[in-house]
Structures are given as structure tokens and as C-alpha cells.
Amino acid sequence: AMAHAGVAAGLELAGFTSQDAFLLSMGILDLASENRDDGTQLRLVQELKQLTLGSEMGESFKVLAMVKNTEESLAGFSLRDRAASL
């Protein structure tokens, strides 16, 4: 419904994917590789799991991008773009 409304308003569908695919495409795992104290690192890994695991928020939340007058592809949809499913 949102994609159709955007197209009706003159926008172009640029991408649609799950939260996990979007965050992974944007390099969220790079955060986990930075040096931190053990407590901070453990908390960060737990938060990353919550955001990206399919059994958590990873598949429950979706990302939809609509654009106007642009030819650039969006990096967040490079791993998996489900725009064709809309």
C-alpha cells in the first residue's frame, strides 16, 4: 500500500527489504569489530543480534525506499532487494 501510494505521488520504488538485510548491507557488523571493553562488546553483540536475527526484529521490520529524480542505487538494498515482491 505504501509503495503504491508513493508511485501514485510521483515517486519511484528504489528498494524494499528486511531490516536485517538492510543493516547488513550498510555494514552494521563493522561495529562489532571495533575494539571495546568486554562489557560494552557483549552488550553490542546482543543488540546486533536483536536487530538482525530473523527470530527477533530482523525479518519483522521492513525498509522501503522511495526516490524522485535520481539514478543512484541505494547501498542498503545490495544484499537482498524484495521490491519485485510488492
C-alpha positions, 0 to 999 in steps of 0.5 A: 500500500505504501509503495503504491501510494508513493508511485501514485505521488510521483515517486519511484520504488528504489528498494524494499527489504528486511531490516536485517538485510538492510543493516547488513548491507550498510555494514552494521557488523563493522561495529562489532569489530571495533575494539571495546571493553568486554562489557560494552562488546557483549552488550553490542553483540546482543543488540546486533543480534536483536536487530538482525536475527530473523527470530527477533526484529530482523525479518519483522521490520521492513525498509522501503525506499522511495526516490524522485529524480535520481539514478543512484542505487541505494547501498542498503538494498545490495544484499537482498532487494524484495521490491519485485515482491510488492 
